[in-house]
């Protein structure tokens, strides 16, 4: 599921997905919400916020991507 939140000025905010052609809504401005990197020492994938703090880890990159989508969709729904 994808959550799109529109602010009063008409801007939409969501996690990018190719399930919906977001370019049909207008010009896109895309920024990474996190960085997902493999930690060779621990053998886990780690999700880092923009300040470098580890937020989540898993041996599966796909699980990290799923966690990222769920985490940020929940934050958008709460806004």
Secondary structure, 3 states (H helix, E strand, C coil): CCCCEECCCCCEECCCCCCCCHHHHCCCCCCCCCEEEEECCCCEEEEECCCCCEEEEECCHHHHHHHHHHHHHHHHHHC
